[in-house]
Amino acid sequence: MAINPLNWLMGLFSLDIGIDLGTANTLVNVRGKGIVINEPSWVAIDKRTRKPLAIGAQAKEMVGRTPANVIAIRPLRDGVISEFEITQALLGYFIGRAHQQTIVPMPRPRVAVGIPSGATEVEKRAVYDASMAAGARETHLIEEPRAAALGAGLPISEIRGTMIVDIGGGTTEVALLSMGGIVVSRSLRVAGDEMDQDIVTYIRNKYNLFIGERMAEQAKMTVGSAYPLPVEKTMLIRGRNLVTGLPEAIEVSSVEIREAISGSVQVIVDTIKDALDEAPPEILADLIETGVCLAGGGALLQGLSERLADNLGLRVWIAEDPLTCVARGAGMILEDLDKYRQFLVDLNRTGVR
């Protein structure tokens, strides 16, 4: 196949960017530099003009503190775009920041973006269009389980079974892989956000205390667990008493938070079991040796690996730096596009070339 010299030259000097466009956080991996951006997927906008006023960490700081004419939102829900123009602004901001870190001006970058394996054709097209509109020269989509497996260093091209469970903010991706392909997969819209909402509901019902999502997330990260801890912990939770309407702080234990999120954790466990139930016996035999790899921010939930190992009867291990697996895997795609082209999502059915 003939190579266009101009495309080859632009590829040599262009900026290659792997993006984990997550519901909770967006991570950007730049070729040769690693993870250069890891910020919340929040955008503060003017209600009247819909113009972005702040993006990323600064926007998240505004949550629950904005005046009437400003609203802080997450333009992605359950791992997919719910606000197209705002997602375009989010991507443009992060791509622009990555570009600013280069010493000399570069051509428009090539971008690889991780998407949920259960995304519809319309949702895939929305991610592609938003990336191109944000300034990408080329956009390639890769399913998050494959990207996470690559980033975690799993030997997914070999003739043996491996398993990845990527628990993010909006989705949990479960995949059994072999020979570069996905043998069995599940995309579940129960993940970190659902656990946060579980905590909000639990605290409201038990203590008549209304807390925000940020406080719930802090409780999950500080004392949340999926399995009894060697030493149970406590923390102060602050919110508004629904009876008096006044501020109040209460002390909650890790036992209570574990009870609050137990339903969501059990759904994830059951989904993994369903995927294993569909797996060929040869791959199950391989998993006894290779185990189950956890990636994503949800992998950091205390006791989750122990809970899964106890329920599945398999070795469960956490990938190195699980938060960045998808972004690192997406970046690896662009390092050798010919080698990994088979892993990319084919969008020809939606008219994308």
C-alpha positions in Angstrom: 0.0 0.0 0.0 1.4 3.4 -1.1 2.1 5.9 1.7 1.2 9.5 1.2 4.5 11.4 2.0 2.5 14.4 3.4 0.6 12.2 5.8 3.8 10.4 6.8 5.6 13.7 7.5 2.6 15.1 9.5 2.4 11.9 11.5 6.1 12.1 12.3 5.8 15.6 13.8 2.2 15.6 15.0 1.0 15.4 18.6 -0.5 12.0 19.3 -3.1 12.2 22.1 -4.9 9.3 23.9 -8.0 10.4 25.8 -10.0 8.7 28.5 -13.2 10.8 28.2 -14.7 9.7 31.5 -17.9 10.6 33.2 -16.1 11.7 36.3 -12.6 12.5 35.1 -10.9 13.2 31.7 -7.3 12.0 31.3 -5.0 13.0 28.5 -1.9 10.9 27.5 0.6 12.6 25.1 3.0 10.4 23.2 6.4 10.6 24.8 5.2 12.5 27.8 2.7 10.2 29.5 -0.3 11.5 31.4 -0.3 15.3 31.2 -3.8 16.1 32.2 -6.1 14.4 34.8 -9.0 16.7 35.7 -12.7 16.3 36.5 -15.1 16.3 33.6 -17.0 19.4 34.8 -17.9 22.6 32.9 -19.4 25.7 34.5 -21.6 27.6 32.0 -23.6 30.7 31.8 -27.3 29.6 31.9 -28.4 32.3 29.4 -25.6 32.1 26.7 -24.5 28.5 27.4 -20.9 29.8 27.2 -18.3 27.9 29.2 -16.9 29.9 32.1 -14.6 27.3 33.7 -13.6 23.8 32.8 -12.0 20.9 34.8 -10.9 21.3 38.4 -11.9 24.9 38.6 -15.5 24.1 37.5 -15.8 21.2 40.0 -14.9 23.6 42.8 -17.9 25.6 41.8 -20.4 22.7 42.2 -23.1 23.8 44.7 -21.6 27.2 45.1 -22.6 29.0 41.9 -24.9 32.1 41.6 -28.3 31.8 39.9 -27.0 32.6 36.4 -24.2 30.0 36.5 -24.5 26.2 36.5 -21.8 23.5 36.9 -22.5 20.4 34.9 -20.9 17.2 33.7 -21.6 16.9 29.9 -21.1 13.1 30.0 -23.5 10.8 31.7 -23.0 7.0 31.9 -19.8 7.3 29.9 -21.5 9.0 26.8 -22.2 12.5 25.7 -25.3 14.1 26.9 -24.4 17.7 26.1 -22.7 17.8 22.7 -21.5 21.4 22.4 -20.3 21.5 26.0 -18.4 18.2 25.5 -16.8 19.8 22.4 -15.7 22.7 24.5 -14.3 20.3 27.1 -12.3 18.3 24.5 -11.1 21.5 22.8 -9.8 22.9 26.2 -7.9 19.7 27.0 -6.5 19.2 23.5 -5.4 22.9 23.5 -3.7 22.5 26.9 -1.8 19.4 25.6 -0.7 21.4 22.5 0.6 24.2 24.7 3.1 21.9 26.3 4.9 21.4 23.0 8.0 23.6 22.4 7.3 24.2 18.7 4.0 24.5 16.8 2.6 21.2 15.7 0.0 20.1 13.1 -3.5 19.3 14.4 -3.2 16.1 16.6 -4.2 12.6 16.0 -6.5 11.5 18.8 -7.6 8.1 20.2 -10.6 8.2 22.5 -11.9 5.4 24.8 -15.6 4.7 24.6 -17.9 2.2 26.5 -18.3 -1.1 24.8 -22.1 -0.8 25.1 -22.2 2.6 23.3 -24.8 2.9 20.5 -23.8 4.0 16.9 -25.2 7.4 17.6 -23.2 7.8 20.8 -20.0 6.7 19.0 -20.6 9.2 16.3 -21.2 11.9 18.8 -17.7 11.3 20.4 -16.1 11.2 17.0 -17.8 14.5 15.8 -17.0 16.2 19.1 -13.3 15.3 18.9 -13.0 16.4 15.3 -14.8 19.7 16.0 -12.5 20.2 19.0 -9.4 20.3 16.7 -8.3 16.7 16.0 -6.8 15.9 12.6 -7.8 12.2 12.9 -9.9 10.6 15.5 -9.9 6.9 16.4 -12.2 5.2 18.8 -11.3 2.2 21.0 -13.6 0.3 23.3 -12.6 1.0 26.9 -12.1 -2.7 28.0 -9.5 -3.1 25.2 -7.8 0.2 26.0 -7.7 -0.6 29.7 -6.3 -4.0 29.0 -3.6 -2.6 26.8 -2.8 0.1 29.5 -2.7 -2.5 32.2 -0.2 -4.6 30.2 -2.4 -7.6 29.7 -1.2 -10.0 26.9 -4.5 -9.6 25.0 -3.0 -10.6 21.6 -1.9 -14.0 22.9 -3.8 -17.3 22.5 -5.0 -17.3 26.1 -7.8 -15.8 28.1 -7.5 -12.6 30.1 -10.2 -10.7 32.0 -10.4 -6.9 32.6 -13.0 -5.1 34.9 -12.8 -1.4 34.3 -15.0 0.5 36.9 -15.3 4.2 36.1 -17.6 6.9 37.2 -20.5 6.2 34.9 -19.9 2.7 33.6 -18.4 -0.7 34.6 -16.8 -2.5 31.6 -16.3 -6.3 31.9 -14.5 -8.1 29.2 -12.9 -11.5 28.5 -10.3 -11.2 25.8 -8.2 -13.6 23.7 -6.2 -13.2 20.5 -6.9 -9.5 20.4 -10.7 -9.9 20.4 -13.4 -9.7 23.0 -14.9 -13.1 23.7 -17.6 -12.0 26.2 -18.3 -8.4 27.3 -20.7 -6.5 29.6 -21.2 -2.8 29.8 -23.0 -1.8 32.9 -24.2 1.7 33.8 -23.6 1.1 37.5 -20.3 2.4 38.8 -18.8 5.2 41.0 -21.6 7.7 40.4 -24.3 5.1 41.4 -22.4 4.4 44.6 -22.3 8.2 45.4 -26.0 8.4 44.9 -26.5 5.3 47.1 -24.7 7.1 49.9 -26.7 10.3 49.5 -30.0 8.2 49.7 -28.7 6.2 52.7 -27.7 9.2 54.8 -31.0 11.0 54.0 -33.1 8.0 55.0 -31.2 7.1 58.1 -30.2 10.5 59.5 -32.6 13.0 57.8 -29.4 14.7 56.5 -29.1 16.0 52.9 -25.6 15.8 51.6 -24.2 16.7 48.2 -22.5 14.4 45.6 -19.1 15.7 46.5 -19.5 14.9 50.2 -20.8 11.4 49.2 -17.8 10.9 46.9 -15.5 11.9 49.7 -17.1 9.4 52.1 -16.8 6.6 49.5 -13.1 7.4 49.0 -12.3 7.8 52.7 -14.2 5.1 54.5 -16.0 3.3 51.7 -15.3 -0.4 51.3 -16.7 -3.6 49.6 -15.4 -6.0 52.3 -14.9 -5.8 56.1 -11.8 -3.8 56.9 -9.2 -5.0 59.4 -9.9 -1.8 61.4 -13.2 -0.1 60.7 -13.0 3.7 60.1 -15.2 6.7 60.8 -15.5 10.2 59.4 -17.6 13.4 59.7 -20.2 14.1 57.1 -21.7 17.6 56.8 -25.0 18.5 55.2 -28.4 20.1 55.9 -30.8 18.6 58.4 -34.1 18.1 56.5 -36.2 18.6 59.7 -34.6 21.9 61.0 -33.2 23.1 57.7 -29.9 23.9 59.6 -26.3 22.7 58.9 -25.4 19.6 60.8 -22.4 17.2 61.0 -22.6 13.5 61.9 -20.1 10.8 62.3 -20.5 7.7 60.0 -18.6 4.5 60.0 -17.1 2.4 57.2 -19.7 -0.3 58.1 -22.5 2.1 57.3 -21.0 3.3 54.0 -20.4 -0.4 53.0 -24.1 -1.1 53.7 -25.1 1.9 51.6 -23.1 0.9 48.5 -23.7 -2.9 48.9 -26.4 -3.0 46.3 -24.3 -1.4 43.5 -21.3 -3.6 44.5 -23.4 -6.7 44.3 -24.7 -5.7 40.8 -21.1 -5.5 39.6 -20.3 -8.8 41.2 -23.3 -10.5 39.6 -22.4 -9.0 36.2 -18.9 -10.4 36.4 -20.4 -13.8 37.3 -22.7 -13.6 34.3 -19.8 -12.9 32.0 -17.8 -15.9 33.4 -20.9 -18.1 33.0 -20.8 -17.4 29.2 -17.0 -18.0 28.9 -15.7 -21.2 27.2 -14.1 -23.6 29.7 -10.7 -23.2 28.1 -10.7 -19.5 28.9 -11.9 -20.2 32.4 -9.0 -22.5 32.8 -6.6 -19.7 31.7 -8.2 -17.3 34.2 -7.2 -19.6 37.1 -3.6 -18.7 36.1 -4.0 -15.1 34.9 -6.7 -13.9 37.3 -9.0 -10.9 37.0 -7.5 -7.5 36.5 -9.2 -4.4 38.0 -8.8 -1.0 36.4 -10.5 2.4 36.7 -11.1 4.6 39.7 -13.5 2.1 41.2 -10.7 -0.4 41.5 -9.4 1.7 44.4 -12.5 1.0 46.5 -11.1 -0.6 49.7 -11.6 -4.3 49.9 -13.1 -4.7 46.4 -10.4 -7.1 45.1 -10.9 -9.2 48.3 -14.7 -9.2 47.8 -14.4 -10.3 44.2 -11.8 -13.0 44.9 -14.0 -14.4 47.6 -17.1 -14.4 45.4 -15.4 -15.6 42.1 -12.9 -18.1 43.4 -10.2 -16.4 41.3 -7.1 -14.3 41.9 -8.1 -10.7 41.6 -5.4 -8.0 41.2 -5.4 -4.3 40.7 -3.5 -2.8 37.6 -0.6 -0.5 38.2 -2.0 3.1 38.4 -5.6 1.8 37.5 -7.0 5.4 37.0 -4.8 5.9 33.9 -5.1 2.5 32.1 -7.6 3.6 29.5 -5.7 6.8 28.6 -2.4 4.9 28.4 -4.0 2.2 26.3 -5.5 4.8 23.9 -2.1 6.4 23.6 -0.5 3.0 22.7 -2.9 2.6 19.8 -1.4 5.7 18.1 2.2 4.6 18.7 1.7 1.6 16.3 -1.6 2.2 14.4 -1.0 -0.6 11.9 -0.4 -3.2 14.7 -3.5 -2.2 16.7 -5.8 -1.2 13.9 -7.9 -4.4 14.5 -8.7 -3.0 18.0 -10.4 0.2 16.7 -14.1 0.7 16.4 -15.4 0.5 12.8 -17.7 3.5 12.2 -18.2 3.0 8.5 -21.9 2.1 9.3 -22.3 5.7 10.6 -20.7 7.2 7.5 -17.3 8.0 9.2 -14.2 7.4 7.1 
